[in-house]
Amino acid sequence: MRIDVRSALQVAREAFGITAATGELLAGGASANWSAVIHGSCAESPKWVLRCCLRDPRPERIGFLAEFAQAAHRAGLPVPVPRRASDRRWWALDEDGRPWVLLPFMPGRPVADAAVTEEAAWSAGAVLAGFHALEVPPDAAARPGTDSVWAAWVDDPHTAWQSAELACGEDSGLLEPYRPFLDELHRASGALRDLPGPAWTHGDFHGHNLLTRNGAVVSAVLDLDAVALRPVAFDVATAVLMLARTGSGDYRLQPRLAQAVLRGYEEAAGPLAPAEHAALWPAMVLSQLPDPGHLAALRRRGLPLRPALVRPLAALHALREQRPLPTVPRPRQEQRARLVLVCEGARAAATGPAAFLGRLAAAARPWWSAAPSGADPGDVWTVHAGPGSLGESWPVVASRSGARVRCDGRARELRLSPAPGTDDVLVPAVRLLRALLRRQLLAAGEVFLDAAVLELAGRGIALVGGSCSGKTSTLISALSRHPSRLVANDDASVRLGPSGVRACGYPRAVEVRWESLAHLGRAAGPLQAAGSGRGPHEPLYMPAADFAAALGVPTMAAVQLEALVLLAPAPDGPVLRRLGPDVSARRLQSLLAPADPYETWLETHLPAPSPPADAAARLAAALPVWELAQPMTALAESVDLLAAHDLRGPR
């Protein structure tokens, strides 16, 4: 059976159950494997990549790589996960016994197809750190590893040279130019022997194996064939060499790109150890030495060896001229600062670069205030963001904040680093701080509601309702039609006190559903300009401050409530009626919200008790409770009715 597009289509149909109609050879370099893009029978059908595994056809290795891809994907890394064949194996054999693997097609273009940007280099470094953070199980050393001989070039270069000669056969003369570099590597090999313990490494982390959709963020990582346990310095060195080079075939390192790769990596994983930084140059040399397994696989495919042996020599000559890598100094670490945020008596702190904390304080205003520098209690929960080695050994928790989070519950400290493919931790930091503060407030007696809160014509009103009840749409209509101030959208808490009921808001993104825009009148345009969505007819999202600015209204942290208004759908109206205490209590009971439904792993360290059993009844007794029955087409009439009505009155 020949290896061509026709045979690939046959394997896709028969072994994987894909309705494959057409395909084309996947462009690439001197790869020992053979790959084709497979198209379905219609334009809407998903595309696939079918790969014939010639480089390492061992079934146990293919199975290990598939399970590794699954684990990496679960950890948030943008890697393709193979599809099982019809017999539930990770591979299928053709009639000649060759294994094939089916992968989802990953959109984007290779980072190396254009000049690498600093943003892409930073993103690549952060993604690489995600690989190195993957858990290494106790039996990892027994997993079927790659046949790379990198370690052999350090520990037994004579045997490694013989293996390379055997793989080259009659082309072994092409190896001779490498001899001087082996001598230089031998003199520098001490740095490679002093490295910290191994981690899971990609092994071939360069611009052709990284995809991007916008030129700034790495959207996919391809080709896991070389995954193995190695010191992380090997991967970091390869990434710096291949992403910071001046261009194809020109391996002079550009300082700004080298710095960007290291900055992205160290901000996510913490600073490299001195030994790791010292090993970057010899690790770069090591990464360019011949790999006998790869050379042998090329010969099996009938591909010429010269390109695979000549290109690395250009890199080695450039590295010799740049030793000891003056273009890759250790990145300067920004001075870290500390910010303590206060909300209604609850406190939480954050540390990080001063510029980051300035952005954090701005995002928190007006809902949280910064404590004076002399009023730091020192024993509050603290979120550490930005570069730094603190917390590298703490366990990773199942956070939904959008970042990688490590926790030391006994010390009440969290370590926050960007998730793979992202470049900022501001939003995750706000989410974690919100969870910490709200849990404290719940323990202090705060009650949380599914409610939007505003000050409408000088009166505090809470619009209460479940999901899709029209809270945000009614809030927008009120803010855009009457003098008002924003307190909270869909996320509020109330506290009963001697002087009444006080409602508080929290910094949280606002979601505006696309279908609501048609009913929002003149507010729709500014919101569309301010928000961002995943695509046409998808919800718009924007920070609360941007939401208020788009509507031209101020924000406020809290307000004294005059009434609760329960929203209800109706075919016509609007109709506003006051509810009795018993009905109000029953309706409110179902609308009490958890303080923190997202970071549930905090329950072990900072429990969130259930609200008091009589919370809804006490709230109904303390405030007038109204029902506003309205169709979406009558939002303007609804808010005009609210603004004009005496909500303290009996009807």
Beta strands, then each sheet from edge to edge (+ up, - down):
strand 1: 20-25
strand 2: 34-40
strand 3: 48-52
strand 4: 92-93
strand 5: 99-104
strand 6: 109-110
strand 7: 199-201
strand 8: 210-212
strand 9: 218-221
strand 10: 228-230
strand 11: 245-247
strand 12: 250-253
strand 13: 336-343
strand 14: 346-353
strand 15: 369-370
strand 16: 382-385
strand 17: 403-408
strand 18: 413-418
strand 19: 447-449
strand 20: 451-456
strand 21: 459-464
strand 22: 484-488
strand 23: 492-497
strand 24: 500-505
strand 25: 510-512
strand 26: 540-542
strand 27: 558-569
strand 28: 575-578
strand 29: 625-630
sheet 1: 1+ 2- 3+ 5- 4+
sheet 2: 6+ 8- 9+
sheet 3: 7+ 10-
sheet 4: 11+ 12-
sheet 5: 15+ 13- 14+ 16+ 18+ 17-
sheet 6: 19+ 23- 24+ 27- 21- 20+ 22-
sheet 7: 19+ 23- 24+ 27- 29- 28+
sheet 8: 25+ 26-
end
